[in-house]
Amino acid sequence: MATFARSEIDEAKLNEFMGRAVSDMGAAMHAALVVIGDKLGLYKAMAGESWISSAELAAKTKTAERYVREWLNANAASGYVLYDPGAERYQLPPEQASALTVQDLPARSTSSPLVSRTNPRSRRLFEPGKELVGTNTTLTYSLVPNVSFVPITKTIC
């Protein structure tokens, strides 16, 4: 293992790199959620709406409320949707809606490695009655082979 003298490390460059690395990891993990939102029509169902609750979005898309809520929270944490904690409602801003609901969404391409490797079972989890049940509130589920995804179980926004 290489060692470096403290004087060899430029703290500003290190911090810049670490920020970029964390941002890249977040983007990679969120990409699966964009595909799920597209495939299930969650973004389209939110487009043009005012504020919507997770229960309303789940009913509108015939999906399981619990997973829709976790999907919404992750999207809010990433800045894809807005969240009003007082009302517990979400909104897809028009700018995001125009990018996420267009017909030629890059992630929709069948040549996209993400789409071609997305596990279809992950979409079925969003169907009412198909969600994983257990006493453990933190679920680990593979959306993309060899990549773990841990849904958000608490409101973090």
LOGU-822426 format. One record per atom (N, C-alpha, C): atom name; residue number from 1; x negated, y negated, z negated. Coordinates in Angstrom, 1 decimal. Layout:
> name	resi	u	v	w
> CA	NUM	X	Y	Z
...
//
This chain:
> name	resi	u	v	w
> N	1	-0.8	1.2	0.0
> CA	1	0.0	0.0	0.0
> C	1	-0.9	-1.2	0.0
> N	2	-0.6	-2.1	0.9
> CA	2	-1.4	-3.4	1.0
> C	2	-1.1	-4.3	-0.1
> N	3	-2.1	-5.0	-0.6
> CA	3	-1.9	-6.0	-1.6
> C	3	-2.4	-7.4	-1.1
> N	4	-1.7	-8.4	-1.5
> CA	4	-2.1	-9.7	-1.1
> C	4	-2.3	-10.6	-2.3
> N	5	-3.3	-11.5	-2.1
> CA	5	-3.5	-12.5	-3.2
> C	5	-2.4	-13.5	-3.1
> N	6	-1.9	-13.9	-4.2
> CA	6	-0.8	-14.9	-4.2
> C	6	-1.1	-16.1	-3.3
> N	7	-2.3	-16.5	-3.2
> CA	7	-2.7	-17.7	-2.4
> C	7	-2.5	-17.4	-0.9
> N	8	-2.4	-16.1	-0.5
> CA	8	-2.3	-15.8	0.9
> C	8	-0.8	-15.9	1.4
> N	9	0.1	-15.9	0.5
> CA	9	1.5	-15.9	0.8
> C	9	2.0	-17.3	0.9
> N	10	2.6	-17.7	2.0
> CA	10	3.3	-19.0	2.2
> C	10	4.7	-18.8	1.7
> N	11	5.0	-19.3	0.5
> CA	11	6.4	-19.1	-0.1
> C	11	7.5	-19.6	0.8
> N	12	7.3	-20.7	1.5
> CA	12	8.3	-21.3	2.4
> C	12	8.6	-20.3	3.6
> N	13	7.5	-19.7	4.2
> CA	13	7.7	-18.7	5.2
> C	13	8.3	-17.5	4.7
> N	14	7.9	-17.0	3.5
> CA	14	8.5	-15.8	2.9
> C	14	10.0	-16.0	2.7
> N	15	10.4	-17.2	2.1
> CA	15	11.8	-17.5	1.9
> C	15	12.6	-17.6	3.2
> N	16	12.0	-18.2	4.2
> CA	16	12.7	-18.2	5.5
> C	16	12.9	-16.8	6.1
> N	17	11.9	-16.0	6.0
> CA	17	12.0	-14.6	6.5
> C	17	13.1	-13.9	5.7
> N	18	13.0	-14.0	4.4
> CA	18	14.0	-13.2	3.6
> C	18	15.4	-13.6	3.9
> N	19	15.6	-14.9	4.1
> CA	19	16.9	-15.4	4.4
> C	19	17.4	-14.9	5.7
> N	20	16.5	-14.8	6.7
> CA	20	16.9	-14.2	8.0
> C	20	17.2	-12.7	7.9
> N	21	16.4	-12.0	7.1
> CA	21	16.5	-10.6	6.9
> C	21	17.9	-10.3	6.3
> N	22	18.2	-11.0	5.2
> CA	22	19.5	-10.8	4.5
> C	22	20.7	-11.1	5.5
> N	23	20.5	-12.2	6.2
> CA	23	21.6	-12.6	7.2
> C	23	21.8	-11.5	8.3
> N	24	20.7	-10.9	8.8
> CA	24	20.7	-9.9	9.8
> C	24	21.4	-8.6	9.2
> N	25	21.1	-8.3	8.0
> CA	25	21.7	-7.1	7.4
> C	25	23.2	-7.3	7.2
> N	26	23.6	-8.5	6.7
> CA	26	25.0	-8.8	6.6
> C	26	25.7	-8.7	7.9
> N	27	25.1	-9.2	9.0
> CA	27	25.7	-9.2	10.3
> C	27	25.9	-7.8	10.8
> N	28	24.9	-7.0	10.5
> CA	28	25.0	-5.6	11.0
> C	28	26.1	-4.8	10.2
> N	29	26.2	-5.1	8.9
> CA	29	27.3	-4.4	8.2
> C	29	28.6	-4.9	8.6
> N	30	28.7	-6.2	8.9
> CA	30	30.1	-6.8	9.2
> C	30	30.5	-6.4	10.6
> N	31	29.6	-6.0	11.5
> CA	31	30.0	-5.6	12.9
> C	31	31.0	-4.5	12.9
> N	32	30.9	-3.5	12.0
> CA	32	31.9	-2.4	12.0
> C	32	33.2	-3.0	11.6
> N	33	33.3	-4.0	10.7
> CA	33	34.6	-4.5	10.4
> C	33	35.2	-5.3	11.5
> N	34	34.4	-5.9	12.3
> CA	34	35.0	-6.6	13.5
> C	34	35.6	-5.6	14.5
> N	35	34.9	-4.5	14.7
> CA	35	35.5	-3.4	15.5
> C	35	36.8	-2.9	14.9
> N	36	36.8	-2.6	13.7
> CA	36	38.0	-2.1	13.0
> C	36	39.2	-3.2	13.2
> N	37	38.9	-4.4	12.9
> CA	37	39.9	-5.5	13.0
> C	37	40.4	-5.6	14.5
> N	38	39.5	-5.4	15.4
> CA	38	39.9	-5.4	16.8
> C	38	40.8	-4.2	17.2
> N	39	40.3	-3.0	16.8
> CA	39	41.0	-1.8	17.2
> C	39	42.4	-1.7	16.6
> N	40	42.5	-2.2	15.3
> CA	40	43.8	-2.1	14.6
> C	40	44.7	-3.3	14.9
> N	41	44.2	-4.3	15.6
> CA	41	45.0	-5.5	15.9
> C	41	45.2	-6.4	14.8
> N	42	44.3	-6.3	13.8
> CA	42	44.4	-7.2	12.6
> C	42	44.1	-8.7	12.9
> N	43	43.1	-8.9	13.8
> CA	43	42.8	-10.3	14.2
> C	43	44.0	-10.9	15.0
> N	44	44.5	-10.1	15.9
> CA	44	45.6	-10.5	16.8
> C	44	46.8	-10.8	16.0
> N	45	47.1	-10.0	15.0
> CA	45	48.2	-10.2	14.1
> C	45	48.1	-11.5	13.3
> N	46	46.9	-11.9	13.0
> CA	46	46.7	-13.1	12.2
> C	46	46.6	-14.4	13.1
> N	47	46.3	-14.2	14.4
> CA	47	46.1	-15.3	15.3
> C	47	47.5	-16.1	15.4
> N	48	47.4	-17.4	15.2
> CA	48	48.5	-18.3	15.3
> C	48	49.4	-18.3	14.1
> N	49	49.1	-17.5	13.1
> CA	49	49.9	-17.5	11.9
> C	49	49.3	-18.6	11.0
> N	50	50.2	-19.0	10.0
> CA	50	49.7	-19.9	9.0
> C	50	48.9	-19.0	8.0
> N	51	49.2	-19.1	6.8
> CA	51	48.6	-18.3	5.8
> C	51	49.4	-17.0	5.6
> N	52	48.7	-15.9	5.4
> CA	52	49.3	-14.6	5.4
> C	52	48.7	-13.8	4.2
> N	53	49.5	-13.0	3.5
> CA	53	49.0	-12.1	2.4
> C	53	48.6	-10.8	3.0
> N	54	47.8	-10.1	2.2
> CA	54	47.3	-8.7	2.7
> C	54	48.5	-7.8	2.9
> N	55	49.5	-7.9	2.1
> CA	55	50.7	-7.1	2.2
> C	55	51.5	-7.4	3.5
> N	56	51.6	-8.7	3.8
> CA	56	52.3	-9.1	5.0
> C	56	51.5	-8.6	6.3
> N	57	50.2	-8.7	6.2
> CA	57	49.4	-8.3	7.4
> C	57	49.5	-6.8	7.5
> N	58	49.5	-6.1	6.4
> CA	58	49.6	-4.6	6.4
> C	58	50.9	-4.2	7.0
> N	59	52.0	-4.8	6.6
> CA	59	53.3	-4.5	7.1
> C	59	53.4	-4.8	8.6
> N	60	52.9	-5.9	9.0
> CA	60	52.9	-6.4	10.4
> C	60	52.1	-5.4	11.3
> N	61	51.1	-4.8	10.8
> CA	61	50.2	-3.9	11.6
> C	61	50.4	-2.5	11.3
> N	62	51.3	-2.2	10.4
> CA	62	51.6	-0.8	9.9
> C	62	50.3	-0.1	9.5
> N	63	49.6	-0.8	8.6
> CA	63	48.4	-0.3	8.0
> C	63	48.5	-0.3	6.5
> N	64	47.5	0.3	5.8
> CA	64	47.5	0.5	4.3
> C	64	47.1	-0.9	3.7
> N	65	47.9	-1.4	2.8
> CA	65	47.6	-2.7	2.2
> C	65	46.3	-2.8	1.5
> N	66	45.9	-1.7	0.8
> CA	66	44.7	-1.8	0.0
> C	66	43.5	-2.0	0.9
> N	67	43.4	-1.3	2.0
> CA	67	42.2	-1.4	2.9
> C	67	42.3	-2.7	3.7
> N	68	43.5	-3.2	4.0
> CA	68	43.6	-4.5	4.7
> C	68	43.1	-5.6	3.8
> N	69	43.5	-5.5	2.5
> CA	69	43.0	-6.5	1.5
> C	69	41.5	-6.5	1.4
> N	70	40.9	-5.3	1.4
> CA	70	39.4	-5.2	1.3
> C	70	38.8	-5.7	2.6
> N	71	39.4	-5.4	3.7
> CA	71	38.9	-5.9	5.0
> C	71	39.0	-7.4	5.0
> N	72	40.1	-8.0	4.6
> CA	72	40.3	-9.4	4.5
> C	72	39.3	-10.1	3.6
> N	73	39.0	-9.5	2.4
> CA	73	38.1	-10.0	1.5
> C	73	36.7	-10.1	2.1
> N	74	36.3	-9.0	2.8
> CA	74	35.0	-9.0	3.4
> C	74	34.9	-10.0	4.5
> N	75	36.0	-10.2	5.3
> CA	75	36.0	-11.2	6.3
> C	75	35.9	-12.6	5.7
> N	76	36.6	-12.8	4.6
> CA	76	36.5	-14.1	3.9
> C	76	35.1	-14.4	3.4
> N	77	34.5	-13.4	2.8
> CA	77	33.1	-13.6	2.3
> C	77	32.2	-13.9	3.4
> N	78	32.4	-13.4	4.6
> CA	78	31.6	-13.6	5.8
> C	78	31.9	-14.9	6.6
> N	79	33.0	-15.6	6.2
> CA	79	33.4	-16.8	6.8
> C	79	34.3	-16.6	8.1
> N	80	34.7	-15.3	8.3
> CA	80	35.6	-15.1	9.5
> C	80	37.0	-15.5	9.3
> N	81	37.5	-15.4	8.0
> CA	81	38.8	-15.9	7.7
> C	81	38.7	-16.8	6.5
> N	82	39.7	-17.6	6.3
> CA	82	39.8	-18.5	5.1
> C	82	40.6	-17.8	4.0
> N	83	40.3	-18.1	2.8
> CA	83	41.1	-17.5	1.7
> C	83	41.5	-18.6	0.7
> N	84	42.8	-18.5	0.3
> CA	84	43.3	-19.4	-0.8
> C	84	43.5	-18.5	-2.0
> N	85	42.5	-18.6	-3.0
> CA	85	42.6	-17.8	-4.2
> C	85	43.9	-18.0	-5.0
> N	86	44.4	-19.2	-5.1
> CA	86	45.6	-19.5	-5.8
> C	86	46.8	-18.8	-5.3
> N	87	46.9	-18.8	-4.0
> CA	87	48.1	-18.2	-3.4
> C	87	47.8	-16.7	-2.9
> N	88	46.5	-16.3	-3.0
> CA	88	46.1	-15.0	-2.5
> C	88	46.6	-14.7	-1.1
> N	89	46.3	-15.7	-0.2
> CA	89	46.6	-15.7	1.2
> C	89	45.4	-16.0	2.0
> N	90	45.5	-15.5	3.3
> CA	90	44.4	-15.6	4.2
> C	90	44.8	-16.3	5.5
> N	91	43.9	-16.9	6.2
> CA	91	44.2	-17.5	7.5
> C	91	43.0	-17.3	8.4
> N	92	43.3	-17.0	9.7
> CA	92	42.3	-16.9	10.7
> C	92	42.3	-18.2	11.4
> N	93	41.3	-19.0	11.3
> CA	93	41.3	-20.3	11.9
> C	93	41.3	-20.2	13.4
> N	94	41.8	-21.2	14.1
> CA	94	41.9	-21.1	15.6
> C	94	40.6	-20.8	16.3
> N	95	39.5	-21.4	15.8
> CA	95	38.2	-21.1	16.4
> C	95	37.8	-19.7	16.4
> N	96	38.0	-19.1	15.2
> CA	96	37.7	-17.7	15.0
> C	96	38.7	-16.8	15.9
> N	97	39.9	-17.2	15.9
> CA	97	41.0	-16.5	16.6
> C	97	40.6	-16.5	18.1
> N	98	40.2	-17.6	18.6
> CA	98	39.9	-17.6	20.0
> C	98	38.7	-16.7	20.4
> N	99	37.8	-16.6	19.5
> CA	99	36.6	-15.7	19.7
> C	99	36.9	-14.2	19.5
> N	100	37.8	-13.9	18.5
> CA	100	38.0	-12.5	18.1
> C	100	39.2	-11.9	18.8
> N	101	40.0	-12.6	19.5
> CA	101	41.2	-12.0	20.1
> C	101	41.1	-12.1	21.6
> N	102	40.0	-12.5	22.2
> CA	102	39.9	-12.6	23.7
> C	102	39.8	-11.2	24.2
> N	103	40.2	-11.0	25.5
> CA	103	40.3	-9.7	26.1
> C	103	38.9	-9.1	26.3
> N	104	37.9	-10.0	26.6
> CA	104	36.5	-9.5	26.9
> C	104	35.6	-9.7	25.7
> N	105	36.1	-9.3	24.5
> CA	105	35.3	-9.4	23.3
> C	105	34.1	-8.4	23.5
> N	106	32.9	-9.0	23.3
> CA	106	31.7	-8.1	23.5
> C	106	31.7	-6.8	22.8
> N	107	32.2	-6.8	21.6
> CA	107	32.2	-5.6	20.8
> C	107	33.2	-4.6	21.3
> N	108	34.1	-5.0	22.2
> CA	108	35.1	-4.1	22.7
> C	108	34.5	-3.2	23.9
> N	109	33.4	-3.7	24.4
> CA	109	32.8	-3.0	25.5
> C	109	32.5	-1.5	25.2
> N	110	32.9	-0.6	26.1
> CA	110	32.7	0.8	25.8
> C	110	31.2	1.1	25.8
> N	111	30.4	0.2	26.4
> CA	111	28.9	0.5	26.4
> C	111	28.3	0.0	25.2
> N	112	29.0	-0.7	24.3
> CA	112	28.5	-1.1	23.0
> C	112	28.2	0.0	22.2
> N	113	26.9	0.1	21.6
> CA	113	26.6	1.3	20.8
> C	113	27.5	1.3	19.5
> N	114	27.9	0.2	19.0
> CA	114	28.7	0.1	17.8
> C	114	30.1	0.8	18.1
> N	115	30.7	0.4	19.2
> CA	115	32.0	1.0	19.6
> C	115	31.9	2.5	19.9
> N	116	30.9	2.8	20.7
> CA	116	30.8	4.2	21.0
> C	116	30.5	5.1	19.9
> N	117	29.9	4.6	18.8
> CA	117	29.6	5.4	17.6
> C	117	30.5	5.2	16.4
> N	118	31.5	4.3	16.6
> CA	118	32.5	4.1	15.5
> C	118	33.2	5.3	15.2
> N	119	33.3	5.7	13.9
> CA	119	33.9	6.9	13.5
> C	119	35.5	6.7	13.6
> N	120	36.2	7.5	14.4
> CA	120	37.6	7.3	14.5
> C	120	38.4	7.6	13.2
> N	121	37.8	8.4	12.3
> CA	121	38.4	8.6	11.0
> C	121	38.5	7.4	10.2
> N	122	37.6	6.4	10.4
> CA	122	37.6	5.2	9.6
> C	122	38.9	4.4	9.9
> N	123	39.3	4.4	11.2
> CA	123	40.5	3.7	11.5
> C	123	41.7	4.4	10.9
> N	124	41.7	5.7	10.8
> CA	124	42.9	6.5	10.3
> C	124	43.0	6.2	8.8
> N	125	41.9	5.8	8.1
> CA	125	42.0	5.4	6.7
> C	125	43.0	4.3	6.5
> N	126	43.1	3.4	7.5
> CA	126	43.9	2.2	7.3
> C	126	45.4	2.6	7.5
> N	127	45.7	3.8	7.9
> CA	127	47.1	4.2	8.1
> C	127	47.7	4.4	6.7
> N	128	49.0	3.9	6.5
> CA	128	49.6	4.2	5.2
> C	128	49.7	5.7	4.9
> N	129	49.3	6.0	3.7
> CA	129	49.3	7.4	3.3
> C	129	48.1	8.2	3.6
> N	130	47.2	7.6	4.4
> CA	130	45.9	8.3	4.8
> C	130	44.7	7.8	4.0
> N	131	44.9	6.8	3.1
> CA	131	43.8	6.2	2.4
> C	131	43.2	7.3	1.4
> N	132	41.9	7.1	1.1
> CA	132	41.3	8.0	0.1
> C	132	41.9	7.7	-1.3
> N	133	42.1	8.8	-2.0
> CA	133	42.7	8.6	-3.3
> C	133	41.8	9.2	-4.4
> N	134	41.6	8.5	-5.5
> CA	134	40.7	9.0	-6.5
> C	134	40.7	8.0	-7.7
> N	135	40.0	8.4	-8.7
> CA	135	39.9	7.6	-9.9
> C	135	38.8	6.6	-9.7
> N	136	37.8	6.8	-8.9
> CA	136	36.7	5.9	-8.7
> C	136	37.1	4.8	-7.8
> N	137	36.9	3.6	-8.2
> CA	137	37.4	2.4	-7.4
> C	137	36.4	2.0	-6.4
> N	138	35.2	2.5	-6.4
> CA	138	34.2	2.2	-5.4
> C	138	34.1	3.4	-4.4
> N	139	34.5	3.2	-3.2
> CA	139	34.5	4.3	-2.2
> C	139	33.4	4.1	-1.3
> N	140	32.7	5.2	-0.9
> CA	140	31.7	5.1	0.1
> C	140	32.2	5.9	1.3
> N	141	32.3	5.3	2.4
> CA	141	32.8	6.0	3.6
> C	141	32.0	5.6	4.8
> N	142	31.7	6.6	5.6
> CA	142	30.8	6.3	6.8
> C	142	31.7	5.8	7.9
> N	143	31.6	4.6	8.3
> CA	143	32.2	4.0	9.5
> C	143	31.4	4.3	10.7
> N	144	30.2	4.3	10.6
> CA	144	29.3	4.6	11.7
> C	144	28.4	5.7	11.2
> N	145	28.2	6.8	12.0
> CA	145	27.3	7.9	11.5
> C	145	26.0	7.4	11.0
> N	146	25.6	7.9	9.9
> CA	146	24.3	7.6	9.2
> C	146	24.3	6.2	8.6
> N	147	25.4	5.5	8.5
> CA	147	25.5	4.2	7.9
> C	147	26.6	4.2	6.9
> N	148	26.3	3.9	5.6
> CA	148	27.4	3.9	4.6
> C	148	28.0	2.5	4.5
> N	149	29.3	2.5	4.2
> CA	149	30.0	1.3	4.1
> C	149	30.7	1.4	2.7
> N	150	30.6	0.4	1.9
> CA	150	31.3	0.3	0.6
> C	150	32.3	-0.8	0.6
> N	151	33.6	-0.4	0.7
> CA	151	34.6	-1.5	0.7
> C	151	34.5	-2.3	-0.5
> N	152	34.9	-3.6	-0.4
> CA	152	34.9	-4.5	-1.6
> C	152	36.2	-4.1	-2.4
> N	153	36.0	-3.9	-3.7
> CA	153	37.1	-3.5	-4.6
> C	153	37.5	-4.6	-5.5
> N	154	36.9	-5.7	-5.4
> CA	154	37.3	-6.9	-6.3
> C	154	37.3	-8.1	-5.4
> N	155	38.1	-9.0	-5.7
> CA	155	38.1	-10.3	-4.9
> C	155	36.9	-11.1	-5.2
> N	156	36.1	-11.4	-4.2
> CA	156	34.8	-12.0	-4.4
> C	156	34.8	-13.4	-3.8
> N	157	35.9	-13.8	-3.2
> CA	157	36.0	-15.1	-2.5
> C	157	36.6	-16.2	-3.4
//
